[in-house]
Every structure is written in structure tokens, then in C-alpha cells.
Amino acid sequence: MTRARLAPWLWLAPVLAIVLVTLATPWLAPHEASAVVGGGWSEPSAQAWLGTDNLGRDLLSRMLWGARTTLGIALAATVLAFVAGGGAGLVAGVAGGSFDRVASWLNNVFLSIPTLVCALVVLSLVPANLLSLTLLVAFLESLRIFRVARALAIDRANLDYVMVARMRGESMVWIIGREILPNAALPLLAEFGLRLAFAVLLIASLSFLGLGLPPPATDWGSIAKENRDGILFGVWAALVILPPFHGHPYKRLTIAIGGGR
């Protein structure tokens, strides 16, 4: 396999590692997500390797359990987005004509609305739950996937092997499945990795704004929201990045900035 063909697969290594850690959360997490092991914000210790949050819950456990929620929704939404948006884009690029114009116009209309604004409007009208959040993220991501898939289909629809298939009288499904899709798989695979990352960011942003899954569900955005005030106590922001020991200069810097203990 050449380097050009190998490059789109490189993102699979860190993603696969994250997925494996997420699947192994029941065995890796020291505590349950809602288990109270302390009395409030605290430094890392043998009982809580990343410290505890505002309610005394183990941050490491909550981050691991939150990864299952965040990545699960992001992965399901990205797959749905590729099935819907990618399929529609390939059909529009191969079919052309009125269907392509109407579908592209509708896609551009929705793309003109900022993603976060659209999500805020929808979630203010629809109760946030696992299904609604997944479908919303899938719809927003499918708009961008549509444009990528359509561009790839148009680029390949005029190549010789596709023209030969048309002259043989092959159906559109056959042309897309046997001629277009195999030759557009690597760019779409790279786009899948990007869309998955943006889906995680969108889900975390919505949860941080209070529009994600309601408690007791745990995800990365809600963890950041619940513990943002910990910066004022100087015991959360820096400790997660670099756990300090007593007398460590980072601890003194954190205390000086945050005014904590």
C-alpha cells in the first residue's frame, strides 16, 4: 500500500485506542460516574487520580463514563449523517439535472444557518434526549457531508469507466455502488474522521450550554460545565492537566491565580 493510500487510515489508530478505552470503561473506571468519594473539589490522590469535582465525585471515572456517552452519540450521528448526506450527495452528483439543483439549493439554505444557532433553536423546542440529540447532530453533519460526496461524484461521473457503464445501460445504484463509491472511499473515510471530531465538539458544546442530556447522564461537556467554578478555587483546571504534589511550583502558581488553598 502506497503512502497516499495509507495516510487516510492513520487516524484509525488513535480513534481505535479511544474506542477500546471507552468499551473497557466498566473495568477501567475506579468508581461509578455518580459515586461520591470526597467532600468537594480536591487534589489528585490514591482514591481519585485526577481529583474530585464539585460534588466529590471522581473526575477520572466521570471522564471515562462521559466518553461512552459523548463518543457513542457522536459515532451514531456520524454514521447516520454519512448514510443520509453521503447517499444524497452521491445521487445528486451522478443524476445531475433538477434533482441536483433542488437538493443543492436546500442544502445551501440550511448551511447558511450557523450550526450552533440551529441546534439551540431546535433543542429549545424539542426535549433533549438520546434520540433527539443524535438525530440533530446527524442532520447538521449530513449537510457538510452532502457537499463532499456530491463533489466526489461529479468529479468521477465523467470518467471513462463511468461513461462505459452508462452506455451499457447500468442502473444508477450499480454505477454508484460499483464505480463511484469504491473510488471515493478514501476521501470519504478521511471526511468521516473529521466529522466524528466535529460531532464530539458539537455535543460537548451543547452540554456545556445546558442543552445536552439531562442529569444523571454524564458527558464531557457537562463535566466542564459543572466544574468551571473550580478554577476560582485553584484546584481543578491545572490539576487535571498536571497533577501537582505538595510544594510543586505548579501548585503554588495555581493557588496564586485561583486564590485557593
N, C-alpha and C positions, 0 to 999 in steps of 0.2 A: 504493500500500500504506500503510495507517494505521500510526501509531506502535506501537499494540498488537500488530499483526501483524508489524511489523519487529523488535520487541525480541527475540524468541526466536532470530532469525538473527544477532544481533550477536556471539554467542560464536563464530561460524564464522570471523571474521576472524583472531583470534589462533591458533585451532586450525589453520586453514589455513596460516598462516605457519609454525607449528611443524612441521606435516606436510611442507611444502615443504623446510624446512631439513633435516628428517630424511631425506627422499628424496635430497637433494643431498649427504648426508654423504660419500660416496666422493670427491666433488670438493671439498668444503669442509674436511674434516679434514686437517690438515697431515701427520699420521702415521697409521699403523695403530694399533689400540687397544692392542696389546701391544708396540709398538715402544719400546725404551729409548733415551731421548735425553739422559739425565742420570745423576747418581750418587745420587739420592735427592731428598728434598724440596728444592725450590729456588724462588726468586722468579721472577716473570714475566720473560721475556727474548724476544729475537727468535726463538729456536728454539721456545720454549714460552710462548705468550701468557698463559696462566693458571698458569704454573709447572709443576712436575713433582710426581709423587706419591711414595709411599714407596719405590717401585722405580725411580724415574727416568723414568716414562712421562708423556707429555704429557697434562695434565689436560683441555685443550680437546678434543683428539682423543678421549679416553676418554668425555667427556661427550656428544660428538656421536654416537659409535658406541653408547654406552649408551642414548641416546634412541631409537635404532632398535629396540633390544630391549624397553625398557620400554613405549614407545608402541605398538609392534607387538602385544605381548601384551595390553595394556590395550584397544586398539581391537578386536582379535579377540574378547576376552572380553566386551566391552560389546555387540557385535553379537549374539553368541550369547545373551547374557542377555536382550536385547530380543526376540529371536525366541522363546525359550522362555518367559521370565517374562511378557513383554508379551502373547504369544499366549494363554497360560493365563489371564492376568488378564482379557483381553477376553472369552474364552469363559465364564469364571466369572461375570463381571458381566452378560452377556447371558442365559446359560442360567438362572442362579439355582438354587434348589432344593437337592437333595442334593449335586450336584457342587460348587456354590459353597461350601456349608458344609464339606465334606470338604477341598477344596483350600485354603480359607482357614485351616482348623484346622492342616493340615500346614505351611502357610507360616508361621503364627504360632509353631509349635513350633520350627522351625529359626531363626526370627528371635529367639527367646528366648536362643539361644546367642550369646555375643559373637563378632563376626566374626573377630577375631584369634585367639581361643582355638580356634575351629572350624578355622581354617586351620592352626594349629600342630599340632593333633591329626591332621589328615588328612596333612600333609606329613611327620609323624613315622612314618607307616605306609606312605606311598606315595613312591617316589623322585621327587625334584623334577626335572622336565624340562619342555620347552616345552609338551607336550600336557597333562600333569597340572596345571601351573600355570595354563594358560589355562582349562581346564575348571573348576578350583576357583574361580577368580575369577569366571567366568561364573555358576556356581551361586550364589555368595554375593551377587552383584549382582542376579541374577534374583529373589531373594526380595523385594527392595525395589521392583523394577520391577513385580512382580505386584500389589502393593498399589496403586500409582499407576494402572496400566492398569485394574484392577478398579473403582476409584473412578470413573474417567472413563467406563467402560462403563455402570455403574449410573446415573450422572448423565444419560447420554444415552439409555438404553434406554427410558425412559418418555416421551420427547418424541414429538410428534405424528407426525413423519415416520417414526420407527421403528415406531410403532404401526400406521401405514398399511401399511408394508412387511410387518409380521407378518400383518395381515389379508389382504394379497394372497397370502399363502402362500409368501413368500420364505424361502429356507433361511438357517440361521444364518451360514454362510460368506458369503452375499450380504449379509446385514444388517451383519455386522462389516466386510466389505471395502468396501461401498459407502455405508453410512450412518454407522457408528460411527467407523471409523478415520480417514476424511478430516476429521471434525470434532474428533478428538482428536489430530491430528498435531502441532500446535504445542506443546501441553503435553508431549507425548512427546518432541519434539525438544529442548525445554529440559531435560527429565529426562536425555536422552542425554548432553548436555554435562556435567551434574553427575555422572552415573555414570562417565563416562570419567575425570573428575578423581579420583574416589574410587578407581577401579581403579588408577590410577597410584600413588596414595598407598599402597594395599594392597600392590602388587607391590614398591614400594620398601621398605616396612616389612619384608616377609618376607625380602627380600635382605639388609637391614641386620641382621636377626636370624640370618642364615646359612642360611635355608631357601629361598632363591631358586635360580636356575640356578647350577650349579657352574662353577668356572673351566674354561676361559678365557673363558666368556661374560661380557659386561660390561653392567651396567645401573646406573641411578642409585643404587639402594640399596647395591649392593656397592662403588661408588666411595666413598660416605660411610663405609661400614664400614671399608674398607681405610685410609682417611686420617684417621680420627678422632684417632689419636695425633699427627697433625701439629700439632694445637693446642698440644701440650706444647712443640713447638719454635718456635712462633710464626711459622710460615711457610705455613700452609695456609688456615685459616678466614678471616682478614681479607683475605688476598691475592686470593682468588677473588672477593670482593665488590668490593674497591677495590685494584687493583694499586698498591703504593706505590713511589716512587722513593727513591733514597738521600737521607737527610735528611728525608724526608716525615714529618710528625707521626704519621700512622697507622702507619708502620713502627716508630717509637720506642714508640708505645703497644702495638703487637703484641709487641715484644720484651720490654717491661716486664711484660706479662701472662703471656706464654708462657715467658719465660726463655730465649729462643732467642739466635741470634747477633746 
